[in-house]
Amino acid sequence: MTSEKITALREEIAAALDEAVAALIEAGQMERGGLIVLGCSTSEVAGARIGKGSVPELGEIIARAMLDSCRGRGMDAAFQCCEHLNRAIVMEKRVLREHGFTQVRAVPQPKAGGSVPAAAWKLLEQPALAMSVQADAAIDVGDTLVGMHIRPVAVPLRIGRSRVGHANLVMAYSRLPYIGGSRAVYEE
């Protein structure tokens, strides 16, 4: 992918992730400190098949845009690695500890973890890798199967935008499970 195409995608990526984060916060009625996990294939964003055309330069743009959008709204961002690191999650060590997630040892690389998590690792103050998470919401760019990291009950969310570059954009937030039955009463 040429540097001109990467530069052209920069604004689209920032706008798409900002719109996605804002929509998830509103629809999911998320509180400050909520955790949003991003799964992203830079290959798919660039128009290649997932895992077949990693673009580290896009990884940095995407990771930075996600961090900026989440931080600007008081949310914590996390980044799903690819299957080569068992879909572990990159986040600030503070977030890992606050949630009691299980830490694992590896440093994501573009070809072993993914370009976005590798870039996020470098951008975070104290990066850590969690085995898995139960996030409040998730953004999936490029069919990375990030749904495994959303706490039950996952509610799909669609916005006007359905793609980032060439990649599919899918999102979900979580809601509390309803329990009881016909006699149960729920808060609005």
C-alpha positions as CSV (number, residue, x, y, z in Angstrom):
1,M,0.0,0.0,0.0
2,T,1.5,3.4,-1.0
3,S,2.1,6.2,1.5
4,E,-0.5,8.3,-0.4
5,K,-3.2,5.7,0.1
6,I,-2.3,5.4,3.8
7,T,-2.4,9.1,4.2
8,A,-5.8,9.2,2.4
9,L,-7.2,6.5,4.8
10,R,-6.0,8.4,8.0
11,E,-9.0,10.7,8.2
12,E,-11.5,8.0,7.3
13,I,-10.1,5.7,10.0
14,A,-10.1,8.4,12.6
15,A,-13.7,9.4,11.7
16,A,-14.9,5.8,11.6
17,L,-13.5,4.9,15.0
18,D,-14.6,8.1,16.6
19,E,-18.2,7.5,15.3
20,A,-18.1,3.9,16.4
21,V,-16.9,4.6,19.9
22,A,-19.4,7.4,20.3
23,A,-22.3,5.2,19.1
24,L,-21.3,2.4,21.4
25,I,-21.1,4.6,24.4
26,E,-24.5,6.1,23.7
27,A,-26.3,2.9,22.8
28,G,-24.8,0.9,25.6
29,Q,-25.2,3.7,28.1
30,M,-21.6,3.2,29.1
31,E,-20.1,4.8,32.1
32,R,-16.6,6.4,32.3
33,G,-13.9,3.8,32.6
34,G,-15.8,1.3,30.4
35,L,-13.7,-1.0,28.3
36,I,-14.0,-1.1,24.5
37,V,-12.0,-3.8,22.7
38,L,-10.9,-3.4,19.0
39,G,-10.2,-6.3,16.7
40,C,-8.7,-5.1,13.4
41,S,-7.1,-6.5,10.3
42,T,-5.0,-4.0,8.5
43,S,-4.9,-6.5,5.6
44,E,-8.7,-6.2,5.2
45,V,-8.6,-2.4,5.6
46,A,-6.1,-2.2,2.8
47,G,-8.1,-4.6,0.6
48,A,-6.3,-7.9,1.1
49,R,-7.5,-11.0,2.8
50,I,-7.2,-11.2,6.5
51,G,-3.6,-12.2,7.5
52,K,-2.3,-11.9,4.0
53,G,-1.2,-8.2,3.7
54,S,-0.4,-6.7,7.1
55,V,0.3,-2.9,6.9
56,P,2.2,-1.8,10.1
57,E,1.8,1.9,9.1
58,L,-2.0,1.5,9.2
59,G,-1.7,-0.3,12.5
60,E,-0.2,2.8,14.1
61,I,-2.9,5.0,12.6
62,I,-5.7,2.7,13.8
63,A,-4.3,2.2,17.3
64,R,-3.7,5.9,17.8
65,A,-7.2,6.8,16.5
66,M,-8.8,4.2,18.9
67,L,-6.8,5.4,21.9
68,D,-7.6,9.1,21.1
69,S,-11.3,8.4,20.7
70,C,-11.6,6.3,23.9
71,R,-9.4,8.6,26.0
72,G,-11.4,11.7,24.8
73,R,-14.5,10.1,26.2
74,G,-13.2,8.6,29.4
75,M,-13.1,5.1,28.1
76,D,-10.3,2.4,28.2
77,A,-9.2,0.9,24.9
78,A,-8.0,-2.7,24.4
79,F,-6.7,-4.4,21.3
80,Q,-7.3,-8.0,20.2
81,C,-4.3,-9.9,18.9
82,C,-4.6,-12.4,16.1
83,E,-4.8,-16.2,16.6
84,H,-1.0,-16.5,16.6
85,L,-1.2,-15.0,20.2
86,N,-4.4,-16.8,21.0
87,R,-6.4,-13.6,20.5
88,A,-4.9,-12.1,23.7
89,I,-5.7,-8.5,24.5
90,V,-3.3,-5.6,24.7
91,M,-4.2,-2.8,27.2
92,E,-2.7,-0.6,29.9
93,K,-1.4,-2.6,32.9
94,R,-3.6,-0.4,35.1
95,V,-6.7,-1.6,33.3
96,L,-5.7,-5.2,33.4
97,R,-5.1,-5.0,37.2
98,E,-8.4,-3.0,37.8
99,H,-10.4,-5.7,36.1
100,G,-8.5,-8.7,37.5
101,F,-7.7,-10.1,34.1
102,T,-5.1,-12.8,33.8
103,Q,-1.8,-11.4,32.4
104,V,0.2,-13.4,29.9
105,R,3.7,-12.9,28.5
106,A,4.3,-11.9,24.9
107,V,5.0,-8.8,22.9
108,P,2.8,-8.5,19.8
109,Q,4.5,-8.2,16.4
110,P,2.9,-7.3,13.1
111,K,3.2,-10.9,11.9
112,A,2.5,-12.5,15.3
113,G,-0.2,-10.6,17.0
114,G,-1.1,-8.1,14.4
115,S,-0.2,-4.6,13.2
116,V,-2.7,-2.8,15.4
117,P,-1.9,-4.6,18.7
118,A,1.8,-4.2,17.9
119,A,1.4,-0.5,17.4
120,A,-0.8,-0.2,20.5
121,W,1.9,-1.9,22.6
122,K,4.3,0.9,21.6
123,L,1.8,3.7,22.2
124,L,0.7,2.6,25.7
125,E,2.4,3.9,28.8
126,Q,2.6,0.5,30.5
127,P,1.4,-2.1,28.0
128,A,0.2,-5.5,29.2
129,L,-1.3,-8.6,27.6
130,A,-4.4,-10.3,29.0
131,M,-5.4,-13.8,28.2
132,S,-9.0,-12.7,27.6
133,V,-11.4,-10.0,28.7
134,Q,-15.1,-9.3,29.2
135,A,-15.4,-5.9,27.7
136,D,-18.4,-3.6,27.8
137,A,-18.3,-3.2,24.0
138,A,-16.3,-4.2,20.9
139,I,-15.5,-3.0,17.5
140,D,-14.5,-5.5,14.8
141,V,-12.9,-4.1,11.7
142,G,-12.2,-6.8,9.1
143,D,-14.0,-9.9,10.6
144,T,-11.5,-10.6,13.3
145,L,-14.0,-12.5,15.5
146,V,-13.7,-10.1,18.5
147,G,-17.1,-11.1,19.9
148,M,-15.5,-13.6,22.3
149,H,-14.3,-10.7,24.3
150,I,-17.7,-9.0,25.0
151,R,-19.4,-9.8,28.3
152,P,-22.9,-11.2,28.0
153,V,-25.4,-10.1,26.7
154,A,-23.9,-8.8,23.4
155,V,-26.2,-6.5,21.5
156,P,-25.3,-5.8,17.8
157,L,-25.1,-2.2,16.8
158,R,-25.3,-0.8,13.3
159,I,-24.4,2.8,12.3
160,G,-24.5,4.5,9.0
161,R,-20.9,3.5,8.2
162,S,-20.4,-0.2,7.5
163,R,-16.8,-0.2,6.3
164,V,-13.4,1.1,7.3
165,G,-11.3,1.2,4.1
166,H,-12.2,-2.1,2.5
167,A,-12.9,-3.9,5.8
168,N,-16.3,-4.7,7.3
169,L,-17.3,-2.8,10.4
170,V,-19.2,-4.7,13.0
171,M,-19.9,-3.6,16.6
172,A,-21.7,-4.7,19.7
173,Y,-22.2,-3.5,23.3
174,S,-23.3,-5.5,26.3
175,R,-26.3,-5.2,28.5
176,L,-27.2,-6.8,31.8
177,P,-28.9,-10.1,31.4
178,Y,-32.6,-10.1,32.3
179,I,-33.5,-12.7,34.9
180,G,-36.8,-13.8,36.4
181,G,-39.8,-14.4,34.3
182,S,-43.2,-13.0,33.7
183,R,-43.4,-11.5,37.3
184,A,-40.0,-9.8,37.1
185,V,-39.8,-6.0,37.1
186,Y,-36.9,-4.3,35.4
187,E,-35.5,-0.7,35.8
188,E,-35.9,1.4,32.7
